């Protein structure tokens, strides 16, 4: 058994407009493609650190949507370091004027 996550990768800054970063991640990791479906990519942080060290001036954003409700996050990678930002879910205040 394992935990499935849907990953998406984007470049925030420093893109050389020549490198296929998704293809390179596929070469670094054990997966041919990490971004087409939900997968069990247990080494994603280590793999993303390797990618970011190869491109030290590129800021990457890796987003994840896990199989459990509320498991939403973004991670930012730059020169082998990363920051994880979990989603914060909030609700509007009750407003009687919005009753239909």
N, C-alpha and C positions, 0 to 999 in steps of 0.2 A: 504494500500500500504506500501511498505518498500524498503529498500536498500539491495540488495543481494551481498554477498561477498563469495569468495572461500578462505577458510583458510587452512593453513598447519602448522603443529607443528614439530619442531625438537629440539633436545637437543644438545647444543654446548659443554658443559662440566658438570661434576658432576653427570653423569648418574649412577644409582645404578644397572642397568642391571636386575632389578627385577620388577620395577613398570611399569604398563601400564598407561602412562601419559594421553593418549587419552581417555582411559576408565575413568580415574579419572576426567578429565575435563567434560565428559558426566555426571558424578555423581554430580559435582559441579554446572553445568549449568542446564538449563531446557531442554537441548537437549540430546537425547541418543547418537548421534554422530554429531560432528561438522566438520568433515573432509572428508566426502564422497561426498558432493555436495555443491552447493552454498546455503547459508542460510542467514537468518536475525538474526544474533547473536548480539543483541544490548548490552549485558552485558559482552562482551568478555574481556575487560580490567579488570573489577572487578573480573571476574572468573579466569583470568590468574594471577592476583595478589594473589588470594587465593591459587592457585596451587603453585606459587613460594614461598609463605610463608610456605607451608607444606613441601617444599623441598628447604630450604634456600641456600644450596650450589650448586644447579643446575641452570645453565644458559640455559634458554629456548629462542628459536627463533620462533615467530609466524609471518607467512607471510600472506599477504592478497592481493587478486586481486578483486577489486570492479567492479561493472557493468558499471561504466563510464570509458571511455578511459583515460588511464594514471593514474588511481587510483591503484597504486602498492606501497606496503610498507612492511617493516619488523619492528617488535617490539621485543625488547630484555627484558626479565624479570629475575630479580635476587632478591631474598629475599624481595618480595613485591614492588620493584621499577621497573620502566620500562623506556626505551628509544624508541622513534618512529623515524624511518629513512624512509623518502619518497624517491621514485625512482627519479633519475635525468636522463632525456632523452636527449641525445645529437646526433648530426649528424656529419658525416665525412665532412671534407672540400672538396670543389669541386676540382677535379683533372682531367684535360683535357686528360691525358694519359689513363684514365680508361673508356673513351667513347668507346662504341662498336657499 
